């Protein structure tokens, strides 16, 4: 049942993003000191691609959401809104908003968003904010808190708190902010970056060969007097031979006397990095809950997703959905109220299926056979 009709839309205004911009955008977008943890976690994702891939897979596996309402017309219009709502910067649909929201929640430990309204008749857009731009001010009770814009020494609460969305990820009891999934990774990531940096330096030294040319003169006085001239001649000829080699020509180097040519660094042994790198990656990937082979790490020739791993992945995805469920409910509830619907609704997430299809088909076959045998046994007992 509809309580009132739609009115004329008014201009939409956002609280978290300023509308006016002057030419010097660097000064305009300056954020005071703070949010160092967020920059650290973003650096971890940028420096370790496997961590970035794991978080992206978690976001994608969380899936999309629709709504089921007791009113068929409200359900149809609400799902159309969820499919086409503007999310800023060319994005459309609540899936685009939830992907960015969950990505920020996992990486930074918290996520902030805003419901941008067009007057009091419709929702114009859903946008994600930068967690470094806001702070939380707690009230007298643990349930009382306000979101403030962190742009001054004395942050003040934003005027329309009901339109702001804030979700902490694994929050600590004594802090309103959550804990990032990457909180335990900086130490191991630092070691991993040192290993990769040293590998790059070693390949830079050993891959681009450098030679040491040593000319040992004999004990005669004539050779000792012309040592400098002979060294210059050897260096000139060696340089010329190397230049010809770079252009593709083959040129021999001819020298008179005792001349020794060695490759610099050829006698040094490069440390094996496979074992320490794997140990560190095992620790990092274990924190994300993603099986290694899903990230392209084939550490075992017989790796496949077992039913236990699939159950763990499903529970991990369900936990992320439970964190996003209040956000979806607030958005849907506000849209229904603004459009005059008083019906009940329920968010419906896409089904998560990580099991092997052959195993599922075999399980369904066994279940059907068991049901058939039970029915036949019941008929026999009834006939007796």
BELWO-V245173 format. One record per residue. N is the residue number from 1. SS is DSSP state (H for helix, E for strand, C for the rest). PHI is phi in degrees with one decimal (NA if undefined). PSI is psi in whole degrees, -180 to 180 (NA if undefined). Layout:
# BELWO-V245173
N_SS_PHI_PSI + N_SS_PHI_PSI
This chain:
# BELWO-V245173
1_C_NA_137 + 2_E_-103.0_133 + 3_C_-89.0_-36 + 4_C_-152.0_165 + 5_C_-91.5_164 + 6_C_-68.0_142 + 7_C_-103.0_-175 + 8_C_-75.0_130 + 9_C_-70.1_144 + 10_C_-110.2_173 + 11_C_-64.0_139 + 12_C_-88.5_139 + 13_C_-127.4_137 + 14_C_-107.2_144 + 15_C_-89.7_-33 + 16_C_-87.3_-15 + 17_C_-125.3_125 + 18_C_-72.0_144 + 19_C_-85.7_-42 + 20_C_-81.9_136 + 21_C_-133.4_133 + 22_C_-99.9_169 + 23_C_-58.9_-29 + 24_C_-89.1_78 + 25_H_-67.0_-25 + 26_H_-63.6_-43 + 27_H_-71.2_-38 + 28_H_-67.6_-35 + 29_C_-93.1_14 + 30_C_-66.3_134 + 31_C_-114.9_132 + 32_C_-59.3_166 + 33_C_-56.9_137 + 34_C_146.3_167 + 35_C_72.4_26 + 36_H_-63.3_-33 + 37_H_-65.0_-37 + 38_H_-64.7_-43 + 39_H_-64.5_-36 + 40_H_-64.1_-46 + 41_H_-68.4_-36 + 42_H_-64.8_-36 + 43_H_-66.1_-36 + 44_H_-63.5_-44 + 45_H_-65.2_-36 + 46_H_-73.2_-34 + 47_H_-83.3_-26 + 48_C_-119.9_97 + 49_H_-59.7_-31 + 50_H_-67.3_-33 + 51_H_-69.0_-41 + 52_H_-63.2_-41 + 53_H_-65.6_-38 + 54_H_-64.4_-43 + 55_H_-67.0_-40 + 56_H_-64.2_-37 + 57_H_-67.1_-39 + 58_H_-61.7_-41 + 59_H_-64.8_-43 + 60_H_-71.1_-38 + 61_H_-69.3_-22 + 62_H_-61.7_-32 + 63_C_79.9_-179 + 64_C_-95.6_177 + 65_E_-141.7_145 + 66_E_-127.7_-180 + 67_E_-127.0_143 + 68_E_-118.2_120 + 69_E_-114.7_159 + 70_C_-73.8_-21 + 71_C_-100.7_121 + 72_H_-63.4_-40 + 73_H_-67.3_-42 + 74_H_-63.9_-39 + 75_H_-63.2_-42 + 76_H_-64.9_-46 + 77_H_-70.9_-37 + 78_H_-66.1_-43 + 79_H_-66.8_-33 + 80_H_-65.8_-39 + 81_H_-64.4_-44 + 82_H_-64.3_-27 + 83_H_-82.5_-29 + 84_H_-118.6_3 + 85_C_-62.5_140 + 86_E_-73.2_132 + 87_E_-117.2_11 + 88_E_85.0_148 + 89_C_55.2_42 + 90_C_84.8_0 + 91_E_-84.6_149 + 92_E_-139.1_143 + 93_C_95.0_149 + 94_H_-68.3_-22 + 95_H_-62.4_-39 + 96_H_-64.5_-40 + 97_H_-67.0_-44 + 98_H_-68.4_-32 + 99_H_-62.6_-48 + 100_H_-68.1_-36 + 101_H_-66.5_-46 + 102_H_-69.5_-37 + 103_H_-59.4_-45 + 104_H_-66.5_-38 + 105_H_-66.3_-42 + 106_H_-71.9_-42 + 107_H_-75.7_-49 + 108_H_-93.9_-11 + 109_C_87.6_-3 + 110_E_-161.6_158 + 111_E_-139.8_146 + 112_E_-132.9_138 + 113_E_-144.5_176 + 114_E_-144.8_140 + 115_E_-94.7_111 + 116_E_-91.8_120 + 117_E_-102.2_151 + 118_E_-103.4_90 + 119_C_69.5_-136 + 120_C_-122.4_26 + 121_C_-118.0_-17 + 122_E_-160.6_161 + 123_E_-97.4_120 + 124_E_-84.2_-37 + 125_E_-162.7_162 + 126_E_-124.0_124 + 127_E_-129.0_151 + 128_E_-99.3_138 + 129_E_-103.1_168 + 130_C_-84.0_123 + 131_H_-65.2_-22 + 132_H_-74.6_-15 + 133_H_-87.8_-9 + 134_E_-127.6_159 + 135_E_-139.0_165 + 136_E_-110.7_129 + 137_E_-110.2_118 + 138_E_-83.1_150 + 139_C_-97.7_-157 + 140_C_-72.4_-31 + 141_C_-111.4_159 + 142_C_-62.0_-22 + 143_C_-87.2_-6 + 144_C_-105.0_115 + 145_E_-151.0_158 + 146_E_-135.2_145 + 147_E_-94.3_127 + 148_E_-117.0_150 + 149_E_-83.8_122 + 150_C_-86.1_69 + 151_C_-124.2_13 + 152_C_-155.4_174 + 153_C_-69.4_-25 + 154_C_-123.1_83 + 155_C_-61.1_138 + 156_C_-112.5_147 + 157_E_-61.4_144 + 158_C_-68.5_149 + 159_C_-67.9_-35 + 160_C_-113.9_82 + 161_H_-68.3_-28 + 162_H_-67.6_-19 + 163_H_-96.5_0 + 164_E_-99.3_143 + 165_E_-116.3_130 + 166_E_-142.0_128 + 167_E_-136.0_116 + 168_E_-84.0_149 + 169_C_-107.5_117 + 170_C_50.2_61 + 171_C_-70.2_148 + 172_C_-80.3_151 + 173_C_-62.2_-30 + 174_C_-100.6_14 + 175_C_-144.6_139 + 176_C_-76.1_-14 + 177_C_-89.8_153 + 178_C_-86.1_-174 + 179_C_-117.4_128 + 180_C_-69.4_150 + 181_C_-64.0_-23 + 182_C_-93.0_11 + 183_C_-61.4_-34 + 184_C_-93.7_10 + 185_C_-99.0_-20 + 186_H_-56.2_-41 + 187_H_-63.7_-50 + 188_H_-67.6_-36 + 189_H_-64.5_-37 + 190_H_-62.9_-42 + 191_H_-64.4_-42 + 192_H_-63.0_-40 + 193_H_-66.5_-35 + 194_H_-64.9_-40 + 195_H_-64.4_-47 + 196_H_-65.0_-37 + 197_H_-65.9_-43 + 198_H_-66.1_-36 + 199_H_-62.9_-43 + 200_H_-63.4_-41 + 201_H_-65.9_-42 + 202_H_-63.5_-41 + 203_H_-70.5_-31 + 204_H_-65.4_-36 + 205_H_-79.5_-44 + 206_H_-86.7_-32 + 207_H_-70.5_-42 + 208_C_-93.5_94 + 209_C_-64.5_139 + 210_C_-122.6_139 + 211_E_-113.3_147 + 212_E_-114.1_114 + 213_E_-104.3_117 + 214_E_-117.6_124 + 215_E_-112.9_120 + 216_E_-104.2_110 + 217_C_-72.6_157 + 218_C_-78.2_-178 + 219_C_-83.2_1 + 220_C_-71.7_146 + 221_H_-66.2_-32 + 222_H_-65.3_-39 + 223_H_-73.5_-36 + 224_H_-64.2_-37 + 225_H_-68.5_-33 + 226_C_-100.9_27 + 227_H_-64.4_-41 + 228_H_-64.8_-45 + 229_H_-62.5_-42 + 230_H_-64.7_-38 + 231_H_-64.4_-41 + 232_H_-65.0_-40 + 233_H_-65.4_-43 + 234_H_-63.4_-44 + 235_H_-63.8_-39 + 236_H_-66.6_-44 + 237_H_-66.7_-40 + 238_H_-65.9_-42 + 239_H_-62.9_-40 + 240_H_-64.9_-40 + 241_H_-64.3_-40 + 242_H_-66.8_-38 + 243_H_-64.6_-40 + 244_H_-65.6_-36 + 245_H_-65.4_-38 + 246_H_-64.1_-32 + 247_C_-84.1_0 + 248_C_101.3_-7 + 249_C_-86.0_155 + 250_C_-105.5_121 + 251_C_-135.7_134 + 252_C_-86.6_151 + 253_C_-107.1_121 + 254_C_-116.8_128 + 255_C_-137.6_153 + 256_C_-106.6_134 + 257_C_105.6_-168 + 258_E_-86.2_96 + 259_E_-114.4_127 + 260_E_-117.2_126 + 261_E_-119.8_124 + 262_E_-132.8_154 + 263_E_-88.4_126 + 264_C_-69.1_127 + 265_C_86.4_0 + 266_C_-69.3_-26 + 267_C_-88.7_0 + 268_C_-90.1_139 + 269_C_-93.2_127 + 270_C_-81.8_131 + 271_C_-65.3_144 + 272_C_-75.3_122 + 273_C_-103.4_-4 + 274_H_-63.9_-47 + 275_H_-67.1_-52 + 276_H_-63.9_-37 + 277_H_-64.9_-42 + 278_H_-65.3_-42 + 279_H_-60.4_-42 + 280_H_-68.7_-44 + 281_H_-63.6_-35 + 282_H_-61.0_-41 + 283_H_-66.6_-42 + 284_H_-67.2_-44 + 285_H_-70.7_-33 + 286_H_-60.4_-32 + 287_H_-69.1_-30 + 288_H_-81.0_-23 + 289_C_81.9_10 + 290_C_-95.1_132 + 291_C_-60.5_140 + 292_H_-57.8_-37 + 293_H_-69.3_-20 + 294_H_-72.2_-15 + 295_H_-103.9_11 + 296_C_84.8_13 + 297_C_-101.1_96 + 298_C_-91.8_78 + 299_C_-79.6_-14 + 300_C_-135.7_141 + 301_C_-72.8_-16 + 302_C_-114.2_25 + 303_C_-73.1_135 + 304_C_-156.4_164 + 305_C_-79.9_117 + 306_C_-83.0_170 + 307_H_-65.4_-33 + 308_H_-66.6_-43 + 309_H_-63.9_-39 + 310_H_-64.1_-40 + 311_H_-64.8_-40 + 312_H_-65.5_-42 + 313_H_-63.4_-41 + 314_H_-63.2_-41 + 315_H_-66.9_-36 + 316_H_-64.5_-44 + 317_H_-66.3_-39 + 318_H_-63.2_-35 + 319_H_-65.0_-41 + 320_H_-64.4_-37 + 321_H_-67.3_-36 + 322_H_-64.2_-32 + 323_H_-71.5_-33 + 324_H_-86.7_-17 + 325_H_-59.0_-44 + 326_H_-62.0_-34 + 327_H_-65.4_-46 + 328_H_-63.5_-40 + 329_H_-65.9_-39 + 330_H_-64.5_-42 + 331_H_-65.8_-47 + 332_H_-66.9_-41 + 333_H_-63.0_-43 + 334_H_-66.0_-40 + 335_H_-63.9_-43 + 336_H_-63.4_-43 + 337_H_-66.0_-40 + 338_H_-68.5_-25 + 339_C_-101.2_10 + 340_C_81.5_20 + 341_E_-97.6_136 + 342_C_-112.4_18 + 343_C_-82.4_162 + 344_C_-84.9_160 + 345_E_-148.6_166 + 346_E_-148.8_127 + 347_E_-66.6_139 + 348_E_-122.4_113 + 349_E_-88.9_154 + 350_C_-64.5_145 + 351_C_-68.3_144 + 352_C_-103.5_120 + 353_C_-134.4_104 + 354_C_-110.4_4 + 355_C_-79.4_157 + 356_C_-69.9_137 + 357_H_-66.0_-35 + 358_H_-65.0_-43 + 359_H_-65.1_-39 + 360_H_-64.7_-43 + 361_H_-62.9_-41 + 362_H_-64.8_-40 + 363_H_-64.1_-41 + 364_H_-65.0_-36 + 365_H_-64.3_-46 + 366_H_-61.3_-40 + 367_H_-65.4_-41 + 368_H_-66.1_-41 + 369_H_-64.7_-42 + 370_H_-63.1_-41 + 371_H_-63.3_-39 + 372_H_-65.3_-44 + 373_H_-63.6_-40 + 374_H_-64.8_-39 + 375_H_-66.7_-42 + 376_H_-64.4_-41 + 377_H_-63.6_-38 + 378_H_-65.9_-38 + 379_H_-67.1_-38 + 380_H_-65.2_-43 + 381_H_-64.2_-38 + 382_H_-68.1_-36 + 383_H_-69.7_-30 + 384_C_-73.8_NA
